[in-house]
Amino acid sequence: MSTGRVTRSGRRILRGGKSQRKADTTEPAAGQGVKSATSRAAGGKRRTVVEYEAPSDDQDKKLRWEPQNWRKQLENIRKMRSSRDAPVDEMGAEKCFDQNAEPQVMRYQVLLSLMLSSQTKDQVTSAAMTRLRQHGLTVGRILDTDEESLGKLIYPVGFWKSKVKYIKKTTEILQEKYGGDIPDNVAELVKLPGVGPKMAHLIMDIAWNKVSGIGVDTHVHRISNRLKWVKKETKSPEDTRVALEDWLPRDLWSEINWLLVGFGQQVCLPVSPWCSDCLNRDICPGANKKK
Ligand code: SF4
């Protein structure tokens, strides 16, 4: 079992021992018990100390549903992803922004790269981001860029005409309402034109380093259903997000997107997955046994 949150790129944020865990304000994962006790703080005042009590395995199984073999399947996917050479590793949203820019500019670039990435291959998004950065990718610069020029810079990303309008409108809102920065919460992010829940959770994670939910794209949606990581088959990425968040420990929410997207690009392909080469072939309900 992991000892702390692992970020999208596999960076582990180590937590301290027992005392630090008590101070953690993260809500308990499903199935965790909550124990209260009273003690005396300095000065003699009574105070209530709330701490989380890890349930025993038996309790855990009674309290919540979780997929069979998921820990082993996850471990196998981590092994298959250990070389970190999928397109998402080299050209994903975490690689497209200028690491030396001001934090506010970096956050804007994360937002833009994710807006460009929907329905678009990582290679195409990355190339468009390079052109935009050469042009100047700040709120001010994009406000000064007319739609036709912006279109030429982002073409051929998917739905580029609509994205030109979304980017211009969103950038105006950022300037007027947020002083040129991006919102720091999902509720306000999803109000921006062209930003949906999946994108908002990824923006929170990458731009603000806050985990607000699982970013479920088509890869995460497909693989979660093949592995039966959802209790009942789900029809949309948003349904899959809700189903996964119901049981997957919160400290894995950031990592799971990065792991499954790359796994879906290299092994568990949309059509003709490489089941015969997959370490999960004997414990995956969706494995194609014929290959
Ligand atoms: S066995 Fe096949 S369907 Fe299952 S996770 Fe591996 S590649 Fe995907």
Residues whose N, C-alpha, C, O or C-beta is under 5 A from the ligand:
A	BS01	SF4	R226 V267 C268 P273 W274 C275 C278 N280 R281 C284 G286 A287 N288
